[in-house]
């Protein structure tokens, strides 16, 4: 919803900017300047509150982008108002609006993409599945890794399931160590590992089997 609102706002800004390019109108420079300056302060301060958690929680990132975009829009309005007051160029306001629309579009599109990936249980973008596979394959006694799946359980929790072929068997110390390393190295907090020690072929071992 947050990403959709951002993209909707982009469309509105672009339509209005194009219309003002075709039909330039007077800009109430001083009024616009003061109102937009107030918007920078309020939206900028709000965005700063969400800055710390934006990399670990998609919801917080959405709120941060929304507030940062609003602050950016206000800043663009201030710049356009100042230039218009000094030069009388009416085209500056819609051009700045289009630039802002492009910036917000890029942020909103990225947020929408991550939201869709979360809904589809895709591998989180900050986790490289081949690196996780290589780590598991290099564990002591592990001869094969298959049926590896990684997905986001929420905006800040990631799960993993995998089969590890380990002829020597397993013990709690081995599992605890692997789980701790998965959390430390890859920020995977909920791993579930199935150990296969009897050498029997697993029907989920082929790479084309999901």
QUIWOSUL-V943525 format. One record per residue. NEAR is the number of other ideal C-beta (glycine too) atoms within 8 Angstrom. Layout:
near={NEAR,NEAR}
This chain:
near={4,10,12,8,9,15,12,8,10,12,8,8,14,11,8,10,14,10,9,13,9,5,5,7,6,4,10,6,10,8,7,11,12,8,8,13,10,9,13,12,8,8,13,11,8,9,12,7,6,13,8,4,10,11,4,6,9,11,7,12,14,12,10,13,14,11,13,12,14,10,13,11,12,14,10,12,13,12,9,14,15,10,10,14,9,6,7,5,7,11,8,11,14,14,11,12,15,12,9,12,12,8,10,15,10,8,12,14,10,8,15,11,8,11,11,8,12,11,6,6,6,8,8,10,6,4,13,5,9,6,9,15,10,8,12,13,9,6,11,4,7,12,6,8,11,12,11,13,7,12,10,12,7,5,9,6,9,14,13,13,10,14,14,13,12,13,8,6,7,8,6,5,6,10,11,8,8,12,10,8,9,13,11,6,7,11,8,13,8,9,13,8,11,9,10,11,10,4,5,5,4,10,5,8,10,6,4,3,8,1}
